[in-house]
């Protein structure tokens, strides 16, 4: 396992944007390149049961934004999160994964190799939970405030009507961040949440250049 650092909120490496949210974590457990924690970042999130459309969109946006030296921040979950990290890695960019368990328990287990690649390529894996903490259900909404809190803006690629990524978007709005959404097929369950976000004021995007930070 890589060296795990504990960064308190007083530490100069602690993400500056995260300090500004309501209820920031008092400390973060960090594995990887702490030097990137205060670089510009965009969160890309979406549902776990991603369609091919969603996977391609997540990869496209992550790849092209990473090429602009923007950190891609996501949650290492299945589906859209995974493809967001992968897109950044394909661009030789930096990506940050925020997880809902201790850093010694990568969840889902199938993403252990992806987590390893993130570290190898100069990215970071972060948690507010100490080693040994299991990925409990209630940890994930709490984790989402960190994903949005570290980001300049949040892009939602695919989301069902009730989706964890909509919680991330809500946190972003509360934190005064811009929320972007990829419009989806009106016949797809995976697009109900994103299309509703657009109706509620999120900015629809079809090109990475639509996202300005």
Secondary structure as a PSIPRED ss2 file (coil, helix, strand):
# PSIPRED VFORMAT (PSIPRED V4.0)

   1 X C   1.000  0.000  0.000
   2 X C   1.000  0.000  0.000
   3 X C   1.000  0.000  0.000
   4 X E   0.000  0.000  1.000
   5 X E   0.000  0.000  1.000
   6 X E   0.000  0.000  1.000
   7 X E   0.000  0.000  1.000
   8 X E   0.000  0.000  1.000
   9 X C   1.000  0.000  0.000
  10 X C   1.000  0.000  0.000
  11 X C   1.000  0.000  0.000
  12 X C   1.000  0.000  0.000
  13 X C   1.000  0.000  0.000
  14 X C   1.000  0.000  0.000
  15 X C   1.000  0.000  0.000
  16 X H   0.000  1.000  0.000
  17 X H   0.000  1.000  0.000
  18 X H   0.000  1.000  0.000
  19 X H   0.000  1.000  0.000
  20 X C   1.000  0.000  0.000
  21 X C   1.000  0.000  0.000
  22 X C   1.000  0.000  0.000
  23 X C   1.000  0.000  0.000
  24 X C   1.000  0.000  0.000
  25 X C   1.000  0.000  0.000
  26 X C   1.000  0.000  0.000
  27 X E   0.000  0.000  1.000
  28 X E   0.000  0.000  1.000
  29 X E   0.000  0.000  1.000
  30 X E   0.000  0.000  1.000
  31 X E   0.000  0.000  1.000
  32 X E   0.000  0.000  1.000
  33 X C   1.000  0.000  0.000
  34 X H   0.000  1.000  0.000
  35 X H   0.000  1.000  0.000
  36 X H   0.000  1.000  0.000
  37 X C   1.000  0.000  0.000
  38 X C   1.000  0.000  0.000
  39 X C   1.000  0.000  0.000
  40 X C   1.000  0.000  0.000
  41 X E   0.000  0.000  1.000
  42 X E   0.000  0.000  1.000
  43 X E   0.000  0.000  1.000
  44 X E   0.000  0.000  1.000
  45 X E   0.000  0.000  1.000
  46 X C   1.000  0.000  0.000
  47 X C   1.000  0.000  0.000
  48 X C   1.000  0.000  0.000
  49 X C   1.000  0.000  0.000
  50 X C   1.000  0.000  0.000
  51 X C   1.000  0.000  0.000
  52 X H   0.000  1.000  0.000
  53 X H   0.000  1.000  0.000
  54 X H   0.000  1.000  0.000
  55 X H   0.000  1.000  0.000
  56 X H   0.000  1.000  0.000
  57 X H   0.000  1.000  0.000
  58 X H   0.000  1.000  0.000
  59 X H   0.000  1.000  0.000
  60 X H   0.000  1.000  0.000
  61 X H   0.000  1.000  0.000
  62 X H   0.000  1.000  0.000
  63 X H   0.000  1.000  0.000
  64 X H   0.000  1.000  0.000
  65 X H   0.000  1.000  0.000
  66 X H   0.000  1.000  0.000
  67 X C   1.000  0.000  0.000
  68 X C   1.000  0.000  0.000
  69 X C   1.000  0.000  0.000
  70 X C   1.000  0.000  0.000
  71 X E   0.000  0.000  1.000
  72 X E   0.000  0.000  1.000
  73 X E   0.000  0.000  1.000
  74 X E   0.000  0.000  1.000
  75 X C   1.000  0.000  0.000
  76 X C   1.000  0.000  0.000
  77 X C   1.000  0.000  0.000
  78 X C   1.000  0.000  0.000
  79 X C   1.000  0.000  0.000
  80 X H   0.000  1.000  0.000
  81 X H   0.000  1.000  0.000
  82 X H   0.000  1.000  0.000
  83 X H   0.000  1.000  0.000
  84 X H   0.000  1.000  0.000
  85 X H   0.000  1.000  0.000
  86 X H   0.000  1.000  0.000
  87 X H   0.000  1.000  0.000
  88 X H   0.000  1.000  0.000
  89 X H   0.000  1.000  0.000
  90 X H   0.000  1.000  0.000
  91 X C   1.000  0.000  0.000
  92 X C   1.000  0.000  0.000
  93 X C   1.000  0.000  0.000
  94 X C   1.000  0.000  0.000
  95 X E   0.000  0.000  1.000
  96 X E   0.000  0.000  1.000
  97 X E   0.000  0.000  1.000
  98 X E   0.000  0.000  1.000
  99 X C   1.000  0.000  0.000
 100 X C   1.000  0.000  0.000
 101 X C   1.000  0.000  0.000
 102 X C   1.000  0.000  0.000
 103 X C   1.000  0.000  0.000
 104 X C   1.000  0.000  0.000
 105 X C   1.000  0.000  0.000
 106 X C   1.000  0.000  0.000
 107 X C   1.000  0.000  0.000
 108 X C   1.000  0.000  0.000
 109 X H   0.000  1.000  0.000
 110 X H   0.000  1.000  0.000
 111 X H   0.000  1.000  0.000
 112 X H   0.000  1.000  0.000
 113 X H   0.000  1.000  0.000
 114 X H   0.000  1.000  0.000
 115 X H   0.000  1.000  0.000
 116 X H   0.000  1.000  0.000
 117 X H   0.000  1.000  0.000
 118 X H   0.000  1.000  0.000
 119 X H   0.000  1.000  0.000
 120 X H   0.000  1.000  0.000
 121 X C   1.000  0.000  0.000
 122 X C   1.000  0.000  0.000
 123 X C   1.000  0.000  0.000
 124 X E   0.000  0.000  1.000
 125 X E   0.000  0.000  1.000
 126 X E   0.000  0.000  1.000
 127 X E   0.000  0.000  1.000
 128 X C   1.000  0.000  0.000
 129 X C   1.000  0.000  0.000
 130 X C   1.000  0.000  0.000
 131 X C   1.000  0.000  0.000
 132 X C   1.000  0.000  0.000
 133 X C   1.000  0.000  0.000
 134 X C   1.000  0.000  0.000
 135 X C   1.000  0.000  0.000
 136 X C   1.000  0.000  0.000
 137 X H   0.000  1.000  0.000
 138 X H   0.000  1.000  0.000
 139 X H   0.000  1.000  0.000
 140 X H   0.000  1.000  0.000
 141 X H   0.000  1.000  0.000
 142 X H   0.000  1.000  0.000
 143 X H   0.000  1.000  0.000
 144 X H   0.000  1.000  0.000
 145 X H   0.000  1.000  0.000
 146 X H   0.000  1.000  0.000
 147 X H   0.000  1.000  0.000
 148 X H   0.000  1.000  0.000
 149 X H   0.000  1.000  0.000
 150 X C   1.000  0.000  0.000
 151 X C   1.000  0.000  0.000
 152 X C   1.000  0.000  0.000
 153 X E   0.000  0.000  1.000
 154 X E   0.000  0.000  1.000
 155 X E   0.000  0.000  1.000
 156 X E   0.000  0.000  1.000
 157 X C   1.000  0.000  0.000
 158 X C   1.000  0.000  0.000
 159 X C   1.000  0.000  0.000
 160 X C   1.000  0.000  0.000
 161 X C   1.000  0.000  0.000
 162 X C   1.000  0.000  0.000
 163 X C   1.000  0.000  0.000
 164 X H   0.000  1.000  0.000
 165 X H   0.000  1.000  0.000
 166 X H   0.000  1.000  0.000
 167 X H   0.000  1.000  0.000
 168 X H   0.000  1.000  0.000
 169 X H   0.000  1.000  0.000
 170 X H   0.000  1.000  0.000
 171 X H   0.000  1.000  0.000
 172 X H   0.000  1.000  0.000
 173 X H   0.000  1.000  0.000
 174 X H   0.000  1.000  0.000
 175 X C   1.000  0.000  0.000
 176 X C   1.000  0.000  0.000
 177 X C   1.000  0.000  0.000
 178 X E   0.000  0.000  1.000
 179 X E   0.000  0.000  1.000
 180 X E   0.000  0.000  1.000
 181 X E   0.000  0.000  1.000
 182 X E   0.000  0.000  1.000
 183 X C   1.000  0.000  0.000
 184 X C   1.000  0.000  0.000
 185 X C   1.000  0.000  0.000
 186 X C   1.000  0.000  0.000
 187 X C   1.000  0.000  0.000
 188 X C   1.000  0.000  0.000
 189 X H   0.000  1.000  0.000
 190 X H   0.000  1.000  0.000
 191 X H   0.000  1.000  0.000
 192 X H   0.000  1.000  0.000
 193 X H   0.000  1.000  0.000
 194 X H   0.000  1.000  0.000
 195 X H   0.000  1.000  0.000
 196 X H   0.000  1.000  0.000
 197 X H   0.000  1.000  0.000
 198 X H   0.000  1.000  0.000
 199 X H   0.000  1.000  0.000
 200 X C   1.000  0.000  0.000
 201 X C   1.000  0.000  0.000
 202 X C   1.000  0.000  0.000
 203 X E   0.000  0.000  1.000
 204 X E   0.000  0.000  1.000
 205 X E   0.000  0.000  1.000
 206 X C   1.000  0.000  0.000
 207 X C   1.000  0.000  0.000
 208 X H   0.000  1.000  0.000
 209 X H   0.000  1.000  0.000
 210 X H   0.000  1.000  0.000
 211 X C   1.000  0.000  0.000
 212 X C   1.000  0.000  0.000
 213 X C   1.000  0.000  0.000
